[in-house]
Amino acid sequence: MPRRHLLSHARVKATLQRLLSTPAGKARAILLVLSLVEIAILLAGPDAHAAREKIKAFAAHPKDTPWEADVDLGIHFAAWINLALLLLAALTAKWWTQEASPFSWPPVIPRRAWFWPFVLLAVIVCTAARCPLASKSLWWDETWVIRQCSHGSWKPDKKNPDELKFTPTTWKRCAFYYQKPTNHVPMSLAQKASLTAWHKITREPKEEFTDLAARIPPLTASAVAVVMLACLLRRWGRPAAGIVAAVLLSLHPWHIRYGVDARAYALVVLLCISALYAATCLIESRGRVAWHWVWLGLNQFLWLWAFPSALVDVAVMFALLAWISLRQEGTASDRWAVFSRLAITHVFAAMLLLQMFLPNFMQARHWAGAEAQGHGLDPAHAVEAWQQLATGFIPGDLDLVGFSADAVRQLQDSHGGFSSIASRLTGPVTLVALFGILVFAMQRRKAGSLVLGLVASGLLFAAVTYFAKSYFYSRFAIAMLVPFVIGLAWTTTQFAVRPVTSAVRSLIVVAAIAAQVILPQPFRRVLWSAPYAPLRDVAAFLENQSNTTHATVLCYGLGQEALPVYCPRSISVNTAAEIESALQKAKAGNRPVYLVQGYNTFNRAVFKDGFRVIDDPKLFEEVAWFPSIDPEFYFRVLKAR
């Protein structure tokens, strides 16, 4: 090799070494790699021009725009935006990579021989408490995800319209199909992975699935949340409180219900705890450990990707961490170094979110704000959320007009009196939890401010929802369960400290746990005995009828999109005329007719026309009814006379 080439090579090598010898240089090298990824997406990714042409073709009817076109254009736009942000990050790298003075932070974590055995016991309790519900039928929102995102649906065969053909979903559809906010993408992707693994292990046909396999991801997230919560409170110096919190979270009826729901809510609880843990590590190390920042950034990205309404929680936590970083001990340079790392961490989280969620936002433009939910936040819904937070009570009026007398009596026996129990428990349990949160905030000011911040962000989200006149369901406030359980656990162990003897301390803890476990037992009993919604039970009943091989199965009103997951040949009907037409066709073909009806309150309000036929005893007789954990999810089966 010529000498000048050797010198040139050595010069380039020396230049690279000099550039990579500084934190800013290393950061810019990482940013260059990320920029190349975004450029690759622009060059080899979806065709943005073709996507624009498809969108233009539907300019007169934007709601009919093919979802793939919105997704492709969103991926393209996100790559351009992220390239600009990466350039900005590279230009400012010398500020957010400035080094802070060394800080030694060996954390003092209490070591107790009994800690991990009790954590393992809590995980076993958590899993055992959720398996009965997880093994039963999915409900409407879960079946929507199964059909549209993670599994597939039955459709008429193009060659033979009278035959149904199963069409599986693609990974792209699972990640980006967002025609409803029902697709909580990280959980949908995890569910698709779980079902794919189940198919490979069992070699079942592609159209088959089990409810438990679909719910393995939320079950796993719930178990990890129990472990992480115990470890978090141990990190805060109270391992006994960690065990109490783990047990309470394992057995809390609200978390049992949404800890198996194959959507975002189990992830929200886990990611909320994880955010507190990452923030605690950052506060203790004063932001000197890089992987703590990576942890926090990935956590906040996943939290928002799974549940965009968590924006309020993430924003409040960012504000609190900024306040703590700017007030911590040390030089002004150190404080600004930590603050700049906090800012760039959230910028990176935003870039990840842009790349993954902007394609979904492009679709949401067509329906956001136009959903006819009619479920705004009012005092009744606020009390409902409060009762579920405190006791796990599953509210709902037993409006069972049209059900048989035996069905009404049995349903009232299974759910009757729960509202009064919840009303009596809600206030005292809330006071106990608030007392613990306040005591914790006084004892651990920085970490306590983060826990109080979660309470404040929950209230702020409720206020925003109320004034924006958006729809609200109590499950949207599931993150509030984390500070609530922490408060209960802290109160439980607050009085079990020195100079009280070990025996008395143990007695106090056991008595407190027993009270908090036993009191909500009636609600827990329902969760262990009934399905979320009895759709699989309905399908099994219809299949077991001797005359249903050629029967007409109708599903009325809300529920008609869910039942086909278990009963593909069911026919959707919404009016009396449609029912009468189906009856005439079945009579001409000498086929029996079964009608399935659930969501009694909703359907009688929205699709009331059909009930003049459904409730006519000369036309239909009730042959079966199926309970669920929620009065509104009860289903009944009627047979045409």
C-alpha positions, 0 to 999 in steps of 0.5 A: 500500500502506498505511503500516502494511503497509509498516512491517510488511513492513520489520519482517519483512524486518529480522527475517529478515535478523537471524535469518539473519545468524548461523550458528545462524540460517542453520542453523535455516533449513536445518533448517526446510526439512528439517522441511517435507520430512519434514512433506510425507512425512507428509502426502503420503507412504504411508498409514500407517493402511492399512499398519497394517491390512495388518500387523495382518491378518498378525499370526498369520503376521508373515513373510507380511506384505506388504513394501509395508506394512512399507515404508510404515510405516517411511517414516512412522516415519522421518519422525516420528523425523527431525522430533524430531531436527531439532527437537533440532538446532534447539534446540542450533544455537547450540552446534554452529554456534559459530565457531572461530578462523580457521586458515590451512591451505594444504595442501602437495600434491606436484606431479609431472608424471608423477602423472596419466599414471600414474593414467590408466594405473592406471585403464586397467589396472583396467578392462582387468583387470575387463572379462573377468569383468564381461562374463560371467555373473552369480552367485546373489546378483547374479541375485537382485538382477536378479530381485527389485530392479533388473530383473524376473522371468518369471512365469506369465501370469494369462490363460494360465498355460502362458505366461510373462510378464516383469514389470519391477520398480519403483524403489520395490521396488528401493529398499526390497525387503529380504526378504533382506540381498542387496539392497545398495540404492545399488548396486541403484539404480545397476544399475537406472539402468544397465540403464534407460539401456542399454535406452533406448540399444539399444532392446532388449526390456524383458526383455533385459539384458547382464551388462556393463550390469548391472556398469557401476556396480561397474566405475565404483566400482572405477575411481574408487577407484583414482584416489582412493587415488592422490590420497589418498597424494599428499595424505599426501606420497607421490605415488609410493606413491599410484601403487603403491597404485593399481596394486596395487588395480587388479590385486589378485585380491580386488578384481578379483573383488568390483570387478565384483560388482554389490552393495556391495563395490566401493562399500565399498572406494571409500567407505572410501577416501573416508572417509579422504580426507574425514577427512584434509581435516578434520584438516588444516583443523582442521574449519574448512571446511563442505563437508568435513563435508558430504562426510564425512556423506554418505560415512558415510550411503552406506557404512552404507546400502550395507553396514550391517555397516560400522557398526563401521568408522564408529563407530571412525572417529568415535571416532578423529576425536573423539579427534583433535579434542579433542586438537588445538592451539588453545583449548578453545572451538575444540576443542569447536566442531570436536567439536560439528560432528563430532557433528552431522555424524553426526546428519545422516548418521543421519537420512538413514540412518533415512529410507532404511533404516528401511523395510528394517529393518521387513522385516528384523525378520521374518527377522534372526537366523533365517537358516539360514546355518551359516557362522559365523566359525571358524579355517578361515573366518578363514584363508580371509579372510586368504588372500584379503586377502593374495593374492586366492586363491579358496578351495574344495575340488574336491569333484566327486563325480558329475562325469565323469573328464575334467571332474575332471581339467581342473578340477584342472589349472585350480585345482590347487596354488593353496592351497599358493601362497597359503599360502606368500605369505600370511605374507610379504605380510602382514608387508610390509603391516603394516610399511608401516602401522606406519611410516606411523602413526609418520610421519603420526600422525593419518592413521596412526591412522585407517588403524590404526583400519580394521585395528582395526575389521575385527578388532572386526567379526570378534570381534563376529561370532564372539561373536554367532554370526552368519554370516561370509563373507570378503567382509564384510572387504573394507574391510581391503583399503584399509589392506592396500594402503596398507601395501604401497605405503608399504613399497614406497616407504619405501626409495626415498627420499633419499639413494638416487639417483633411478635406484636409487629407481626400480629399487626401486619397479619391482622391488617392484611387479613382485613384488607383481603377478607373484606372484598371477598364477595367481589372476588368470588364473582370474579372466580366463578363467572366469565368476563362475558359468556360468549364461549358458553353461549357458542358451546350451548348452541353447538350442543343443541341437536338441531343447530347444525342447520339452524339460523343463529341471530345475534341482536345489537351490541355483541354481534361483532363479538359472538362470531369469534366463537360462533362464526355463522351467527347473523347480525340483526338490529331491528324488528324487521331484520328479525322478522325477515330472518324468521320468514327465511328460516321457516321457508327452509324449515330451520330452527332459529336461535336469537342471542342477546346481551348488553341488555341496558344498552341494547334496549336503549339504542336498539329498542325497536327489535324488542317488540319481537324479542319480548313477544312470548308468542314468537320467542321463548328463553331457553338459556341464560348465562351470567358474567362478572358484570350485569351488563355482560349477561347473555340469554338465548331465545328460541323461535316458537 
